[in-house]
Amino acid sequence: MKRLTVAVLGILAIGSWSGGTTTLAEEPESAEKATNFAVDKGKEGSAAAVALVNQASQLVSYARENESPTAMLAAVQMLRRVRMQEGLAKAGTKELEGTDKGDTPTLETKGKTPAPILDPSQLLAEAKPWAKGNKHLVALIEAEAAKPRASSGGTLGHTTGATLHKDTVQARTVDHYDLTFTGGEIARVVVYGDGDTDLDLYINDENGNLIVKDDDRTDRCAVQWTPKWTGKFRVSVANRGRVANQYALATN
């Protein structure tokens, strides 16, 4: 048990917020449009909940890869600390620029993997067979599963807390969300897909300035920045692949 605990802590340390792939956009040379980006780091505030969701989702992936019931238990316990609600609405969808019209997959094209899951009861049910008859582990899983579901109320929403949204971005398509973030407080956005394609994440302010992006070759994206003032930002999730990708988006 101690070895597994150390392994879990190691995963969390490696998967800490920095991520390594996030790129901050350079401030535009033209001063015609102000950029809503503060150089100084803002207050942590509700962004801490998004970081916790990000770490928990990484731990879920580790648990599946290693069929580790203890890692899944730790992930579930982390998720229970975050009172999440759903409710984001897409501002629009458009075809990815540069797409060859004759080679675009149909909208019905789906990948083979299921959508991301962060529901504690489903995760625990998935982990139970991994205990392989270990009575102590089975008892721990059953005890965790018996806990009441957390209320979705409270300090939630993209300006006051953690919001989780699940959706599907079609092949070679971009999903857009228009969200408001508070000036002087850290803003965080996490996107993780089903593993079928490469997803990229872009954040633009209300003046169209690119603020931050994560455009590596995976479908796990994590960005953060501090707005100078309270204002709207466009969050864009781009699917670079040839099949649809079911993803989850978490933000404060």
N, C-alpha and C positions, 0 to 999 in steps of 0.2 A: 504493500500500500504506500509506503514512504517513497519507493522508487517511482511509482506512478504519479504521486503528488509532485515530486521534483520535476518529472517530465512535463506535467501540466504547467507548472510555473515557468519552465523553460520556454514552452510554446508561447505563453503570454508575454514573456520578455522579448522574444524574437518578433512577435506580432504586435508590438506596441504601436502607438498611434502613428509614428512618423511614416511608416510604410515604405519610404524610399523612392517611390515612383511619382509622387506628386510634384508637379512643376508649377511654380509661381510665374505668372505672366509678367513680362517687363512692362513698366508704365509707358504708355504711348508717348511718342515724341511731341505730338500735337497737344496743346493745352486747351483746345476748343471745348472738349467735354471732360468734366472732372471724373476722376476714377474713384469709385467707392471702395477703397482699399487702404487700411491703416497699416503702417510699418510696425508699430508697436503691438505686441500681443495683448489681446483684450482679456476680459474676465472670462473665466471658465463657464460659469453659469450652467445652463441646461445642456451645453455641449458635452458634458461629462457622461450623460446618459447615452449619447450616440457612440462615444468611445467604448462604452461597456458593451453595447450591442455588437460593435465591430469585433471586439475581443471574443465575445461569446460565439459569434458565427465562425471565427477561425478555429475555436476550440471544438465546435461541432464537426468541422471538416477533419480535424485531427482525430477525433473520436471514431469517425467512420472509417478513416484510412487504417486505423489500428484496432478497430473493434474494441475500443476501451470504454467499458461502462463507467469507470470512475471519471474519465474525462468528460463524458456526456453528462454525468451528474453535476460536475462543476459548472459546465456550460448552462445547464438548466437553472442552477442556483443563481448564476449571474443574471440570467434573463428575468428571473422573478424579482430582481431588484429594480428593474426598469418597468415603469407603468406606461405602456405604449398604447397608442390609439392609431387607427387607420382613418384616412379621410382626405388624402391629397388627390387633386384632380389634375389630369394632364391639360396643359394649355394648348397642345397641338402635337401633330406628328407630321414628319415630312421625310421624303426619300433622301438618303444620304447622297451628298454631292459627289459627282464623278462616277455614279453607277451606270453601267451599260444597260440600257433599256431592254435589249434583247436577251440579257443574261440574268435578269432579276428573278429570283425564285418567287413562286406564288405565295400569297399571304397565308395559305393553309399549311405551308411547309413548317413542320415542327421538328425540334430536336428529340433525342431519345431519352434524355434525362428529366427527372421530375423537377418541379419548382422548388425553390429554397423553402425550408421549413424551420420556423423558430417557435413553434407551439410546444410548450413543455410536455404536455401529455403525449403527443406524437413522438417526440424525441425520446422520452423515457420508454415508450413501448418498443421503439426501434432498438434501444440499448439493452433491454431485458434479456434477449437471447444470448447476448455476449457474456453474460454472467456465467453461463454454462453450468448451472446448478449450484453455484456458490451461494449458500444460504444467506450469508452476511450481506453480499452485494444485492441479492434479490430483495432482501428485507429493506435495504437502503433505498432501492429504486421504488419499491411499493410504497414506502413511507413518503417519499417525495411526491409520487403520483397522487397520493391521498390528500395532499395539501389543496386548499381551495384556490380556485383561479383568481388572479389579481383583478381588481376593478380596472376598467379602462379610463375611469375618470381621473380628475386631478390636474396637476400642472402639466398639461400636454398641449401639443400643437406646435407648428413650426416657428412660433415666436416665444413660446413659454416652456417647451419641453420636448420630449422625444416622440416622433411620429414615424410609423412604419407603413410603407405602401408597397403592395405587390402588383406587378403588371407584367405584360409581355411586349417586348419590342420586336417588331418583325424584322426579317432579314434586310440588311442594308438600309435601315431606317433609323431615324432619330426621334426619340420622345422628348417633349419639352414640358417643363414645369416652371411656373412663375411663383416664387416664394419670397416672403418678406423676412429679413433678418435684422436684428437689433444692433445699432451702432455701438461700438466699444465692447461688444461681447463676441467671443469666438463663435464662428459659424462652422458647422461640420456637416458633411454629406457623405454617406457610405452607400455604395451600390455593389451588390454581389449577385451573380447570375447562376444559371443551372449548369454551367460548365461546357455548353455546346459551342459557344462562339466567343470572340473577343469583344468586350464592351469598353467603351471609353466614356469619360465623364468630363464635362466642360461647364464652367460657371462664368456667366457674363453679368455685368451690372446693368442697371436701367438705361445707361447710355451706350450699351453695346460693347463696352470694354471687356476683353478677356481677363478675368481675375486669376483663375487657377484651373488646372486641368490634371487629369490622370489618364494618360493614353498609352499605357504599356500593353503587352500582348496577352493579358488575362481578362477575365470578366469580373475581377474584384477591384473596385476603385474606392479610394478614400482621399478626401481633400478637406482642408480647413483654411480659413482666413478670418480676418477681423475687419468688418465694415467700418468706414469712417462715420457714417450716419445710418440711421434706420431707413432702409429702402428695399426695393424689389430687386431680385436677381433671377436670371433665367438659368435653370438647371437642365442640362441636355445630356441624355443617355443615348449614345450612338452604338448601334450594332454593326460591327464590321463583317459579320459572318454571312453564310449563305442559308442559314435556317433561323427560325425565331428563337429568342432567348427569354425564358421566364426569369424575372429578376425581382429582388427586393431592394427598396430604397429607404434608408433611415436618415433622418435629419432632425435638427432641433428647431 
